[in-house]
């Protein structure tokens, strides 16, 4: 099956475009692929399903994750004796 891509034009504020390009680069995607993925995820319900799963994880394991974060941050919370301020 051959996919036919169509070209379109979108006008974005400069800061929105910059943020989108940075987000695409962080995911190692070109900007077009990033926008395409966002649209597909939004229109198929994939994004909503992912957000629901993330919320369920937080609801069920949030206290554990908070405790783990505190334990991981503890060595950096107090300056070590003799450390430069």
C-alpha positions in Angstrom: 0.0 0.0 0.0 1.4 3.4 -1.0 0.9 6.4 1.2 0.4 9.7 -0.5 1.6 12.7 1.6 -0.1 16.0 1.1 1.6 19.3 1.8 0.0 21.9 3.9 1.0 25.2 5.4 0.6 26.2 9.1 1.2 29.6 10.6 2.7 29.5 14.1 3.9 32.1 16.6 7.8 32.1 16.6 8.0 30.8 20.2 5.5 28.0 19.4 7.5 26.9 16.4 10.7 27.0 18.4 9.2 24.9 21.1 7.9 22.4 18.6 11.2 22.1 16.8 13.0 21.6 20.2 10.4 18.9 21.2 10.9 17.2 17.8 14.7 17.3 18.2 14.5 15.9 21.7 12.5 12.9 20.3 14.9 12.6 17.4 12.1 13.3 14.9 12.0 15.9 12.1 9.4 18.6 12.7 7.0 17.2 10.1 7.0 13.7 11.6 6.6 15.2 15.1 3.5 17.2 14.0 2.1 14.2 12.2 2.5 12.0 15.3 0.8 14.6 17.5 -2.2 14.7 15.1 -2.4 10.9 14.9 -2.2 10.5 18.7 -4.8 13.1 19.3 -7.3 11.9 16.7 -7.0 8.2 17.5 -7.3 8.5 21.2 -3.8 7.2 21.8 -2.8 10.4 23.6 -5.8 10.2 25.9 -5.1 6.5 26.6 -1.5 7.3 27.5 -2.6 10.2 29.8 -5.1 7.9 31.5 -2.5 5.2 32.1 0.0 7.8 33.5 -2.7 9.1 35.8 -3.5 5.6 37.0 0.2 5.0 37.7 0.4 8.2 39.7 -2.8 7.4 41.6 -1.7 3.9 42.5 2.1 4.5 43.1 2.4 8.2 43.7 3.4 7.9 47.3 6.1 5.3 46.4 7.4 7.6 43.6 7.5 10.6 45.9 9.4 8.6 48.6 11.8 7.3 45.9 12.4 10.9 44.7 13.2 12.1 48.2 15.6 9.2 48.7 17.4 10.0 45.5 17.6 13.7 46.3 18.7 13.2 49.9 22.5 13.0 49.2 22.3 16.4 47.5 20.0 18.2 50.0 22.6 19.1 52.6 25.9 20.6 51.7 28.8 18.4 52.5 31.3 19.7 55.2 34.0 21.7 53.5 32.0 22.1 50.2 32.0 25.4 48.6 28.8 27.3 49.0 
